[in-house]
Amino acid sequence: MDSDSDNYSDSQGDDVDLFAFIGAEVDDSVDPPGLKCELTTYDARYNAKGERIRLAAGKKKEVAANRPRDHDSALVLTRYYDHDKVLDYTLLEIRSPHVKAALRNVIPLYPGVNLHANKVTIRGIPKCLFHYRQELGMYGGTLKDQEAVKHLIFALRYMYDTLRDEVSSYYNLMESPNIEPGLPFLNLWMAFRPGDHIYLKSNGVDRVYRFLSMDRCECFIPHCRKSRWALSLEEIDYDGSDFGHTKVTGYIDPYEGHVPLKHLRAFPLQYHPNNQEITAAMIARGRKFIALRGVHYLGYDGVAEALSFTRNKTFLGEDDEFPLQSVPVKSRIMVDAKTFTSERPSHRPIFSTQSKPINTKNDDHLRLSDDELIICNHLIPGFALAEKRWCYFHVDQTREVDFNSRAFESLLLPQDQKDMIHSLVNIHSDQRVAFDDVIKGKGKGMIFLLHGVPGVGKTLTAESVADYTKRPLYTVSCGELGVGTDDVEYKLSSALELATKWNAIALIDEADVFLEQRSAHDLERNSLVSIFLRTLEYYEGILFLTTNRIGTFDTAFKSRIHLAIKYPSLSIASRRDLWRNFITSTSHNDLGWLDRACLESLAGEELNGRQIKNIVRTAHALAVSSNSQLGHRHINKALNAMKMFEADFAEDAAERAMESEDLRASGNHKAKRRRLD
């Protein structure tokens, strides 16, 4: 359209009055507006007084407010100029009842345009008319009212004339069989229709969103960051209670010339060369995302987005959010969005109020269409049990846990002790067996104490029980709990609270510092032991404690322990079984070399279970690196390396002991001389 024209009319002979005032009050019931196929144009400019006034296009005289002579115009355009007389934006009012009806019937929703308002206005270029040009044309073909058809053609012709150059470029670059679909940077909006699915790949992960709108700064500042296209996108997320739509922002940086859409960071999914495969994969991932509602104990092997241990601060010093760090996670995890948002409330997703809510109480999430499933988040929040970190996990990388149900039976414990552990764990898990203390909430837990030298299977027992019962194992070391009383009480309570929520078996490894006998001289240690005792008293789950020293055990713990198991040093028979178990579980190839003589030779080495496991693991790595099957030579090589390390360690320890003795003797000699002097 010629921007300098005062009037755009369906009939070139129509004489359109340009001195009407837009928005003047008229009685629409007597004389409905917009029944004439014509466009009336106004300029809104600032006068010498700094007041914005409306002028008929190309005129200098202000339009009188009492002369609504554009009342019949189907379209009324107002061009707004800034103080420097530069065009700021345009506003198109659609007055034609026929065009309004067509838009309302064809366009479900369009950002920035209220199609159901009495006064329908379009700010800027008429994007909605372009994006729905085909549907509007098809709708016009169904109309029997020729006047309505005439109005619709008039509105579409206005759009085509306004965007003459852009539309010509669009058809040449997007629908030509000789060139891959693509557009100049400034015309990218033409390929992005609100409601369409947008494909975006980041860090090797396919993502699909629903497109809402896009905007960019049109200033003349070189390299302005806002000059890139900012895409407003939508996805479905989960906050632990309900699902909902959240907004995401994506960016497309400026570029020169013709760039195929598929080479952009984000582009409409329909232009992806593997559109059908991507669509099927994203819908399947969406179903999995919905199925992860609630609490799930899963395995994970991949990169996770972990929350850092420290918060970023806002300008006012308030807690903001935890920065994300990409970390490898190969362990078991708890998927639990509700606890995640409770522990890290600043990361709770904010659901859009403009989209239809997805209420889980009404099972809305079970009735999502493929168009909704495809835009579900690719991440699910939870907790990495081994790493002790809150993370966002990739939905595609989660899997069912591969439980080792035979681990418990292979424990090197007397059968009667295994039977007792089995019975106590089963009774505690049986909801029919209810027992409570005189004081409600006390005495509901089941506490096991495993004591003995290192490497004899104490930790393995807790791990085996967890796998046998198919429950998570929440392990806490004393180092993680800190040393200050306040710190220990908070961290211990938090850890056991999580274990209770997840029905996990808790393990406090090497709990010696909390189990030692209290004394009248160490008040700090006394406080730690008291806190530990009180916390155990009210814990309602299954807890395993391991210690290497039972001789310094505080007597108050005796009444809290339901079963104590002593782990003696490994016998030759136990070591033989461990060698056999670790080697056979590591290699599935021919193990003819692992005969009785070989096992007896290996069992004769004074090693604990952890050392045996490490030797087999090292031997397996040697075999893999040499592209050969695990053999006796690999075991001997790893064993000799272990022996060499033990010898070096013993020699170094002896030297340090000798140096310490010399220093002590020297100190005693100097003290004696001072007394003589």
N, C-alpha and C positions, 0 to 999 in steps of 0.2 A: 504493500500500500504506500502511496505517496504521502510522506509525513507532512507535507505542506498543504495538502488538500483540506478544504474546509468541510467538505461533505462527501460521504460515500453512500451512493444510493443504488438500489436495485433498478431503478428507472432513471436513465441519464437525463430525462426531461423534468424530473421532479425538482421543484423549487423548495429547498429545505431552509427553514428559518434558522439562522444561527444565533439568535438573540434570546434563546430560552435558557432558563436557569436550572441546572441539574439538581434534582432533589426537591423541587418546589412541591408543595402539597396540592394534590388534586383529588377529586372524587373519582376513584377507580371504578366504583360500582356503576357510575353513570357513563363513564367514557374510559374503558379499559386501555391501559398504556401499551405501547410497543406493537401496535397492529400494522405499522407501515414499515416496509423493508427499506430502511435508510439508516445511515450512521451519522450522528451529530457529534462534532468534535469541539472540545473546549481546551483552553490553556489556562492553567492555574499558575500565576506569577506573583512576585512581590512588587508592590508599588513603592513609591518614594517614602511612605510612612512605615515601611516594613511589614505591611499587612498583605496577606495572600488573598488575591482576588481572582475570580474566574472571568475569562474573556472568551468570546467566540473566537475560534481559531483564525489567526491572521488579522484580528481586530484589536484596537487599542481601547475601546470603550467597554467598561464593566457591564456585565449582563445584569439586567434588572431582575430582581427577585420575584416580581409579580407577573412575569411573562413566561410561564412554563410551556413555551411553544415547541419543545422537543418531546412533548408528552407522547406523541405518536411514534417516535423513532424506536425501531427494534433494538438498536445498539447505540449506546452513548459512551464516547471515549473522552476521558479527561487526562491531559498531559501535565504533570507536575514538574515545575522547574525550581531549582534552588536559587539562592541569593546571587549567584554568579551567572544566572540565566542559562545554566546547563541543565539539560533534561535529567530529572532525578528518577522518575518512574511514571508509569501510566496506569490508569484504572479504567477497566471496561465494565460498564453496567449492561447486563442483558435484560432488556425489558420485554422482549417478545415472549408471550405466554407459550407459543409453540416451541420456541427454542428451549425455554426452561423445562417444558414437559419432556422434550427429547433428552436433555442432559440428565434429568432425574430418572428416566427409564433406562438409560444406557450405562451411566457411570455410577458404580456402587458407592465410591468414596474417593475424594481427591483432596490432598492436603492443600490448605490455604484457600479452598473454595467451598463455601457453604451452599450447596446446591438446593437445600430445602428452605433457605431463608426467603423472605418475601422479595428482598433486594439481592439478586445474585450478581456479584462483582468478581472480576478476575484482575489481579494485580500483575502487571508486567505482560509479557507475551502470552498469548492464549495457548498454553501448553496442553491443557486438558482437551481442547478441540483437536489439536494435532494427534495426541496419543490415542484418542478414541474416534479418529476420523473414519476408520473403516466401519466400526460398529454403528456410528451415527448414520453413515451412508446406508447400511443395511436396514437400520430402523426406519429411515426415510422411505425405503422401498416398500415397507409394509403399511405406510399411511395411505388412507383414502382421501383425506382432506388435502386438496391441492394447495390451499393457502398455507397449511402447516408445512408441506413439502417445500414450498417457495421460501418460507422463512428459514428452514433448516439449510437449504442450499445457500441462501444469502449469508448465514453465519459461517459456513464452511468456506465460502469464497472469500470472506473477510480474512479468515485464518490463512488461507493459501496466499493471498495478496500481501498480507503482513509479513509472512515468512517465505517470500518468494525465493530468495537466494538459498536459504537454509533447506527448504523442501527440495529444491532442485539438486543440491549437493547430497542430500539424504538418499534420494533415489539412485543417484549415480554411484554412490559409494557403498550403500547397504544392500541394494538389490540387483547389482550387476553380476552376472555369472563369471566375469573375468577378473574379479578382485575380491579379496577376503573382506568381509564386512568390517567397516571401521569408519570413524568420523573425525573431523578436526576437533581439537580439544574443546573449543568454545561451544561446539554443537553436540557434545556428548549427551546432554539431557534428552535429546531426541530418541536415544536408544534405551533410556531408563524410564519405564512407565511405572508409576506407583502401583504397588501390589504384586509386581513381578518378582520372581526369585532371582537373587543375585549370587553369583558364585565368587568366592574369595578363597585364595590359598595362601596360608601363612605358616611358616616353619614346617612345610611339608604336609600340612593338614588341610583336607578339603572342608570347606564350610559353605553353607547356604543360608542366606537371610532373605527376609521380605523387604523389598525396597519401599521406602516411605517418600523421601524427597531428597533433593540435592541443591546445594547453594555454593556460591563462591563470591569473593570480594572482587569488585570491578574497578578498584582504584588503579592509579597509574604508578604506584610505587614499585620500582624494580625489585624482583625476587620477593614480593610480599607472600608470606606463607599462606595467607588467606585467599590468595589467588587460585590455589588448587581447589578442586571440587571436593566438598565435604558431603559425604553420603550419609543420610540418616536411615539406618537399617533397623530391623526388628527381628528378634528371635524369641523362642520360648525357653524360660528358665524355671528353676525349682528352688523354693526357699525352705524346704523341709516340711511345709504344711500344704501349700498349694502350688500349682503351676501358673505361670502368667507370662505376659509379653514384656520384654525389656528392650530398651533402645540401645543401639550400638552405632558408633561413628566410624566410617571408613573414609579413606582419602585416595584421590587420584591426582598425582602431580602433573603439572603442565608438560606438554610435549609439543614438538613441531611436526607439521606435515601429517601424513596418513599413517596411523598405527592401527593394525587389526585389533578388534575388541578383545580377542582371546589372549592378546599379549599384555593387556592391562592387569593391574593388581586386582581389580574387581570389575566384573562385567555380567550382563544378563546370562543366566544359566542356559538359555536356549541357544546361545552361540558357542557353547562349549563343544569341542569335537566329540567328546564322549558323554554327551548330555544324558542319554538313557542309563548308562552304567552309573554315573554320578548320582542321578536321581534315585535309582534303586538302592544304592549304598547308603545315601543320606536318609532315606525313609526307614531302612532297616536300623540304622543307628538311632534314629528318633524313637523307634519302638523300644530299643534297648534302654534309652535314656528314661522313658516313661516307666519302664519296668524296674528301674533302680530307685523308685520312690520308697522311702522308709530307710531301714538299716540293713546293710548287706555285708557279709564277710566274704571277701573276694581275693583272688590273686592278681598281681599286676606286674607287668614287665614292659617298661618304656620310660619315656620322659614325662615328668609331672611338673606342674607349675606350683612350686612350694612357696608358702608364705614365709617371709623372712622372720627372724626372731625379734626384730625391733620394729617399731612403728615409725612412720613418717609423721611429722607434726604439722599442724595447720599454722597459719600466720599468727593465730591467737594462742598457739601452744597447746591446743586441744589434740586428743588422739585422733588421727585420721585413719589411714589404712596401712596394711602391711605390704611392702613392695613384693612383687613376685620374682622368683628365681627359678629358672629351668634346671631341674636336677634329675639324674637317673634314679629310678626306683625299681628295684627287683625284689619284691617282698609281698607279704600279705597286707591287705588294707581293709579299713572299715569305711564303707560308703555311708555317710550319715550327714545329710545336709542340715537337718534340724539342729544337731549339736554343733556343727560347724558354724552356723549363723549365731548360735548362742555364745560360743566361745569367741567368735570374731564378728561382732555385730556390724562393724563398718563395711563388711563384705556381703551383707545381705542384699540380694537383688531387689531393685526398685521396679515394681510392676507398673506398666502404663495404665492410666485410667481411661484412655481413649480406645483401648482394645477390649474385646469381650473377655471377661474373667473366665478362668478355667477352675471351677470349684471341684475339689476332690471329694467333698462330701456327697456331691451329686454324681460322682463318677464321670465328670466331664472329660477327664483325661483319658478315659478308656474309649471315648467316642471321637477322638481327634481324627481328622481327615488326613490323607497323604500330604495335602498342601500345608498342613500344620506340622505334621511329623517331620517333614523335611527341614524345617527351620529350628528344630530343637537344638539346644546347646550341645556342643561337642565335648564339654567338660562337665564333670560331676564332682562336688566337693566331698572331702573325706579326710581320713587320717592314715598316714603310713606307719604301721606298727613298729617296724624295725628302725626307721629313721626318726620316729617320734616327732613328726611334723604334719601340720595341717597343709593339705595340698588340694589343687584341682587336678583330677585325673582324667585322662582321655578315655572317653566311653569305650572306644574301640579296643583299648588295651586291657580292659578288665576281663577277667576270666574266672571260671569256677576254681575253687581251691582243690588242689590235688592232695588229699589227705593220705598220710602214711598210716594206714590202720594197723599194720603189722609192727610198728615201732614199739608199742607198749608190750607186746608179747615177747619181743626180742630184748627187752631190758634185762641186764645181768643182775637180777634181784631174786631172792628166794620166792618161790611161788606163793607162799602164804602171805608175804608182804605185798605182792602184786594183787592178790585177792582182796586184801584189806583196803588198799588204795582204791581198787575198783568199786568195792562196796560203799565206801564212804562218799566217793564222788557221785555214784548213782543215787544214793539216798538223799544227798543234798540237792540233786537236780530234780528229784521226784516231788512234785507239788503236793502229792497226797500226804507226804510226811512233813508235818508242820511242827516246829519246836521254837519256842521263844523263851527269853530270859524273864525273870521276875519283872525287870524293867524293860518295857517294850522297846524293841529295836536292838537290844544287846544279845549277843550269843548266837546269832543266826549264821555266822560264818563257819567255814571249815578250813582250818589252818594246819598245814603240814610243815614239819621241819626236817630238812635233809642236811645231814652233816657228815663230813669226811674230808679226806685230802683232795687237792685239786685233780680234775681229770678222771673221776671215777663214775660219772654219770648222773650227778645231781641235777644239773640243768636239763639234761636229756630226759630225765624222768618227767619234769613239768611239761616239756615240749611233747612228749609221747602221750601224756594224759590229755593234753589239749587236742591233739590229732585224733586220739581214740574217741573222744567225746564230740569231735567236730566243732570245737569252740575256739574262739580267738585266744591267743596267749599275749597278755600285756606284761612285758618285762620292764622292770625298773631296777637300775643299779643305784647304789648309794651315792655315787658321784653325781648322778642326775638330780638327787634330792637336795644337794647343797650341804652346808654345815650350820648355818644360823637356825635357831629354833623356829622363828616365824617362817623362814623360807622352807624348811623341812615340812612343817605342818601344812602349809598351803600346797606344796607340790605333791606331798604324799596323799593328801585328801583328794586333790584333783585327779591323780592317777587312779586311785581306787574308785572314785566316782565314775570315771570313764569305763573302767573294767566292769562295774556294776551295770551301767547303761547297756553295754554291749554283751552282757552275759559271758564275759571273758574270764579265763583263769589268769589270776595275777601271779607274777613271780618277782620277788625282790631278791636279786642275786647278790651274794656276798654281803649279807646283812649284819656282819659282825659288829660294826660300830654301834648299831642300835640294840644289839642283844647283850652287850657286855654288862657285867655287874655294876650297879651304881655304888658310889662311894661318897663319903662326907667331904671330900676334898675337890671334887670336880663337878661343880654345880651345872656347868654348861652341858656336860655329858648326861647328867641326871635329867635335865630338862628334855634332851633328845629322847632318852629312853622312855620317859613318862608320856611324851607326845606319841611315841610309837605304840606304847601299850594302849593308850586311850583310843587311838585310831583303829587298832586291831579289834578292840572290844566291840565297836559298832559296825565293823565291816560285815556285810551279809553274803559275800561271795566266797569262792574257793581261792585260797592263797597258799603259795609255796614259798618258804624261806630257805635259803641255802647259806651255810656257814662252814668255814674251815676249822673254827675253834669253838668247841662246845664247853671247854673247861672254864671259860670266863662268862658263862651264861648267867644272866640275871634270873634269880629264882622266881620272880613274878611272872615270867613267861611260861613256866611249867603248866600252869592251869589254863593257859590260852592255847596250848598245842594239842591238837586232836590225835596226831600220829607223828612220831619222830622216827626217822629211819637213818641208821648209821651205814655209811658206805665205806667198807674196809678197802685197803689197798688191793689192787687187782692181783688175783692169783694167776698162775701160769695158764690154767684152764680158761679163765676170763679173758686174758689177753689173746689166747688162741681163737676164742670165739669172736673177739672184736676184729682181729686181723681178717678172719674169714668173712664176717659180715660187711666190713668196709670195702674189701676188695671185690667181692661178688656184687655189691650194690653199685660199684663204680664202673665195672666192665662187664659187658654181656657177651664177650668173645670167649674163645676157648681158653680155659684156665686149667689145663692139664698139669701145668707146672706147680699149681697150688696143692701139692700132695701133703701127706701127714708130716713127712720129714721137713718140708719147707715151713709148715705152720709151727712145728715144734721149735725150729730154729728161730723164727721170728718171735714166738711167745717167750723165748728165753731172755729177750731184751727187757730190761727194767724200764718200761715206759708206761705212762698213763694213757687213758682213752683219748684225750685230746691230742696228745703227741702222735698216737697211732693214726688218728684221722688225718692229721696234717701231713704225715709221711705219705699216706696213700693218695691224698690230693695232689701233693707235689709230684709223685710218681706218675700219676695220670696225666698231669700237665706235660711232663717230659715225653710221655708216649705220644700224646697228641702233637706236640711240636715236631717230633721226628717222624710223624705219619706212620706210626707202628702200633701194634697191639700192646696193651699193658702186660709187662713180663717181669720175671724175677729180677732182671738187671735194673729195671727202673726202680723197683722197691729198694734194692740194695744201694743204689746211688743216692736216693732220697734219705735212706736210713743213715748212711755214712755222713751225709751233710749235717744231719741232726746231731750225730755223735760229735762231729767236729765243733759244732756250735756249743754243745754242752761242755766239751772239754775247755774251749776258750773261755766260756762263761765261768767255769769253776776256777780256772787259773787266775782270771781277773779278780774274782771274788776273794781268792786267797791273798792276792797281792794287796787288795784294799784292806783286808783284815789285818795283815802284817803292818801296813802303814798306820792304821788306826792304833794298833798295839804300841808301835814305836812312839807315836805322838802322846799316848797315855803315859808311857813310861818316862818320856822326857818331861812331861808336866809334873809327874810325881817327884822326879829328881830335883827339879827347880823348886818345888814347894818345900822339899826337905832342906835344901840349902838355905832358903829364906828363914826357916825356923831355927837353923843353927846360927845364922847371922844374928 
